[in-house]
Amino acid sequence: MSERNPGEARERGGPEAIRIGGGLFAWGCKTYVMGVINVTPDSFSGDGLGSDLDAAVLQARSFREWGADVVDVGGESTRPGSIYAGAGPISEEAELARVLPVVEALDAEVDVPISIDTYKAGVAERAISAGADMINDVWGFLRDPRMARLAAETGVPVILMHNRSRPDYADLVPDVMAGLRSLVDGAVEAGVAPESIILDPGMGFGKTAEHNLEILRRLAEFRSLGRPLLVGMSRKSTIGYVLDLPVDDRVEGTAAAVALSIANGADVVRVHDVREMARVARMSDAVVRGWSRA
């Protein structure tokens, strides 16, 4: 893709560029790829690495080589039967035992920004001290009120995701957008810099397959929120329902969702299949944002 001025997106009225770790994220200039590193024994996507530290480092190195701009380390599964389906969460100590060694190893051995996927302030604080550069909170700071203060104090960028226990909406897209605005307001009130906030509409979290497809179809409307958008449709059950395929056979469905996310305004795509989806993102960017041989 042709080189672009990092200030170009801001000049067009887009969000201001930010630094995440050692990387500059110039919104509007390209789509950024977030690679998922699940250090869980029960990942919904079937790629949980458990306690295999060497495998996590190797995966992060491969992700970086394939084009990942950031890696997202998570130690608690969101699969059916987890906290999101009514079961109890794992303890903070158990989550720390899973993620801290990985964050420390990646910080020492792989040149890639690190996001910590947690809704627990204690886990996020220790992970940031160990080298994490960003917080990805699937409850948007609502589960642990200490999280907003931590984000404000550390100054790290944050991803705030829309989430609810049941898929009850009066009007889906306006309701989700209103929820995201409320998350931003709460974070800013706690002292989080607005420019450090990335928003995630929360595909699959308190939403039916039909809801997810409608949000993806209408994603451009979320640009009015004025913040960068992250979309995570990778291997999700919606793809399985539409294509009638198991979780380990959804790469083409994920590719379609990634391409359409980018066409409709996504700034970051969170994916498991980094090699393939980084290529999809580059090709989509060539169409959506422009490309030349030079």
Secondary structure, DSSP 4 states (H G I P E B T S, - for coil): -----TTHHHHTT-PPPEEETTEEE-BTTB-EEEEEEE-SSS-TTS---TT-HHHHHHHHHHHHHHT-SEEEEE-S--STTSGGGTPPPPPHHHHHHHHHHHHHHHHHH--S-EEEE-S-HHHHHHHHHHT--EEEETTTTSS-THHHHHHHHH---EEEE---SS---SSHHHHHHHHHHHHHHHHHHTT--GGGEEEE--TTSS--HHHHHHHHHTGGGGGGG-S-BEE--TT-HHHHHHHT--GGG-HHHHHHHHHHHHHTT-SEEEES-HHHHHHHHHHHHHHHT-----
